[in-house]
Amino acid sequence: MSELLEMRGILKRYPNGVVANDHVDFDLRKGEIHALVGENGAGKSTLMKILYGLEQPTGGEIWLNGQRVSIPSTHKAIELGIGMVHQNFMLIPSFTVAQNVVLGSEPRRGQWVDNAAAVRITEQLAADYGLDVDPEAPVEATPVGMRQRVEILKTLYRGADILILDEPTAVLTPQETDDLFRAVQGLVDQGKSVVFITHKLVEVKEISDRVTVMRRGKVTGCVDTSTVTEDEIARMMVGRIAAIGQSHAAPSWRTCRTDS
């Protein structure tokens, strides 16, 4: 399977000398869920902020559909079909679900925003992708799980084919997490590709097709999820299994990019 997206040798060095990404390679295939894992400060969110245009790399290349691209802004990322759902939702609480979904690209009737059309658009998107929302409810009156679905619908409305989910279960209940996983699988079934940033290894095993592990700004491995245990992933994240009380060498995974 060929790669939809390739990030090659990504370097992010800040003016204070801190290196957040140290020549990182990452790839994403069409129709897969690729988990990106690591401890806090490993560099995973920085890498995805670079992909979404929120940060600019110091070095490296990004290739999309076989073409090298530059992503200087979130506007360009959206134009390229890349969307990101952040840990902290970026919704206007006093607006309805539908108003938030279409915000910035509202349907209009003459010079006025067509709120009825916004509701219809939101209902159709929600039905198409199995994301249950109440289009006319004020966001401030909705539960956290629905707010997250609104964020996902926002990216879909703007044409995202690649969705970056940054620690999406951090604020969800177990039931909301189950609902999210079903929704994400539904997105993939319809041809979307998902980067799932997390540090919860049970989630990695449950939902992802492949996993890339980062530690201290570097990739320590990439592998098909079905071929690795949670303990092995943990070892790649921290370089040891702390519970055992002694150091263990991490398995040497090869990057799971293919040329086929």
C-alpha positions in Angstrom: 0.0 0.0 0.0 1.4 3.4 -1.0 1.6 6.4 1.3 -1.0 9.2 1.2 1.3 11.4 3.3 5.0 11.4 4.0 6.8 13.6 6.5 10.5 13.2 5.8 13.3 14.2 8.1 11.2 16.8 10.0 13.3 19.0 12.2 11.9 21.6 14.6 14.4 23.6 16.6 13.2 26.6 18.6 15.3 29.8 19.1 16.1 28.7 22.7 17.9 25.7 21.3 15.2 23.1 22.2 14.7 20.5 19.5 11.1 19.2 19.6 11.4 17.1 16.4 14.8 15.6 15.5 14.7 14.4 11.8 11.4 12.6 12.2 9.9 10.4 9.5 6.2 9.7 9.6 3.8 8.4 6.9 0.1 7.8 6.6 -1.8 5.5 4.3 -5.2 6.1 2.8 -8.0 4.5 4.9 -5.9 3.7 8.0 -5.8 4.8 11.6 -2.2 5.5 12.5 -1.5 6.0 16.2 1.2 8.4 17.2 2.3 7.7 20.8 4.8 8.9 23.3 5.1 10.5 26.7 4.4 14.2 27.3 7.1 16.2 25.6 8.0 13.4 23.1 7.3 15.7 20.2 4.2 14.1 18.8 1.8 17.1 19.0 4.5 19.4 17.6 4.9 17.1 14.6 1.2 17.2 13.9 1.0 21.0 14.4 3.6 21.2 11.7 1.4 19.1 9.4 -1.6 21.3 10.2 0.4 24.6 9.6 0.4 25.8 13.2 4.1 25.4 13.5 6.8 25.7 10.8 9.6 23.1 10.5 13.2 24.1 10.7 14.0 21.4 8.1 12.5 18.4 6.3 9.9 17.8 3.7 6.2 17.0 3.5 4.8 15.0 0.6 1.0 14.6 -0.1 -0.3 12.3 -2.8 3.2 12.1 -4.3 3.7 15.9 -4.4 6.0 17.9 -2.2 3.9 20.6 -0.4 4.5 23.6 1.9 2.0 24.2 4.7 2.6 27.7 5.9 -0.8 28.1 7.6 -3.9 26.2 8.8 -5.7 27.7 5.8 -3.3 25.9 3.5 -3.7 22.7 5.5 -7.5 22.8 5.1 -7.1 23.6 1.4 -5.0 20.4 1.2 -7.7 18.4 3.0 -6.0 18.2 6.4 -8.0 18.8 9.5 -7.1 18.8 13.2 -9.3 18.3 16.3 -7.4 19.8 19.3 -7.6 18.7 23.0 -9.1 22.1 23.8 -12.2 22.5 21.6 -12.3 25.7 19.5 -16.1 26.3 19.5 -18.2 29.3 20.2 -20.3 28.3 23.2 -23.3 30.6 22.5 -23.6 29.4 18.9 -25.6 26.4 17.9 -24.0 23.2 16.8 -24.9 24.0 13.1 -23.5 27.5 13.4 -20.2 26.2 14.7 -20.0 23.6 11.9 -20.3 26.1 9.1 -18.5 29.0 10.8 -16.3 30.8 8.3 -18.0 29.1 5.3 -21.7 29.8 6.0 -24.4 29.1 3.5 -26.2 32.4 2.6 -29.5 33.6 1.4 -28.7 36.9 -0.2 -26.6 38.9 2.3 -27.8 36.9 5.3 -26.6 33.6 6.8 -29.0 30.8 6.0 -29.4 29.1 9.3 -31.9 26.6 8.0 -29.4 25.5 5.4 -26.7 25.2 8.0 -29.0 22.9 10.0 -29.7 20.8 6.9 -25.9 20.6 6.1 -25.1 19.5 9.6 -27.9 16.9 9.7 -26.6 15.4 6.4 -23.0 15.3 7.5 -23.9 13.8 10.8 -26.0 11.1 9.0 -23.3 10.4 6.4 -20.6 9.9 9.0 -22.5 8.5 12.0 -21.8 11.4 14.2 -24.9 12.0 16.4 -25.5 15.7 17.1 -28.4 18.1 17.7 -27.8 20.8 15.1 -30.0 23.4 16.8 -28.6 23.0 20.3 -26.4 25.7 21.7 -22.9 24.2 22.1 -22.7 25.4 25.7 -25.6 23.1 26.5 -24.2 20.0 24.9 -22.0 17.2 26.6 -18.3 17.0 25.9 -18.7 14.0 23.6 -21.1 15.9 21.3 -18.7 18.9 21.3 -16.0 16.7 20.0 -18.3 15.4 17.3 -19.0 19.0 16.3 -15.3 19.6 15.9 -15.0 16.5 13.7 -18.0 17.7 11.6 -16.3 21.0 11.2 -13.3 19.4 9.6 -15.4 17.2 7.4 -17.5 20.2 6.2 -14.2 21.8 5.1 -13.3 18.8 3.0 -10.8 17.0 5.3 -9.5 13.6 4.0 -6.9 13.5 6.7 -8.0 14.0 10.3 -5.6 14.5 13.2 -7.1 13.7 16.6 -5.0 15.1 19.4 -5.5 13.1 22.6 -9.2 12.8 21.7 -10.3 10.6 24.7 -8.6 12.7 27.4 -11.9 14.3 28.5 -14.4 11.5 27.5 -16.3 9.0 29.6 -15.8 5.3 28.7 -19.2 5.4 26.8 -18.2 8.5 24.9 -14.8 6.9 24.0 -16.7 3.8 22.6 -18.9 6.2 20.6 -15.8 8.0 19.3 -14.1 4.8 18.3 -17.2 3.7 16.3 -17.3 7.1 14.6 -13.6 7.0 13.7 -13.9 3.5 12.2 -16.9 4.8 10.2 -14.8 7.6 8.8 -12.1 5.2 7.8 -14.6 2.9 6.2 -15.6 5.9 4.0 -12.0 6.5 2.9 -10.8 9.0 5.4 -7.3 8.6 7.1 -6.8 9.3 10.8 -3.8 10.2 12.9 -4.6 9.3 16.5 -2.3 11.0 19.0 -2.5 9.3 22.4 -0.4 7.9 25.3 -3.0 5.3 26.3 -1.7 2.0 25.0 -4.9 0.1 25.4 -6.4 2.5 22.9 -3.5 2.0 20.5 -4.2 -1.7 20.5 -7.9 -1.3 20.2 -8.2 1.2 17.3 -5.1 1.6 15.3 -3.7 -0.2 12.2 -0.1 1.0 12.8 1.7 2.8 15.5 4.6 5.2 15.5 6.4 5.7 18.8 8.3 8.9 19.7 10.7 9.6 22.5 12.6 12.8 23.2 11.8 14.2 19.7 12.8 11.1 17.8 11.0 8.2 16.3 11.9 5.0 18.1 9.8 2.7 16.0 6.9 2.1 13.6 5.1 -1.2 13.3 1.8 -2.9 12.5 -0.2 -2.7 15.7 -1.3 -6.3 15.5 2.3 -7.5 15.7 3.3 -5.8 19.0 2.3 -5.9 22.6 1.5 -3.0 25.0 4.7 -3.8 26.9 6.7 -3.5 23.8 5.1 -0.2 22.9 5.8 1.0 26.5 9.4 0.0 26.2 9.8 2.0 23.0 8.2 5.1 24.7 10.4 5.1 27.8 13.4 2.9 26.9 12.6 0.5 29.8 9.8 -1.2 31.7 9.8 0.7 35.0 7.6 -1.7 36.8 10.2 -4.4 36.6 12.8 -2.2 38.3 15.6 -2.7 35.7 16.5 -1.5 32.3 15.7 -3.4 29.2 16.8 -2.7 25.7 13.9 -1.6 23.5 13.1 -3.8 20.4 14.6 -2.4 17.2 11.6 -1.8 15.0 12.1 -0.9 11.4 10.1 2.0 9.9 6.9 0.5 8.5 6.9 2.4 5.2 6.5 0.3 2.1 7.3 1.0 -1.5 4.4 -1.1 -2.8 
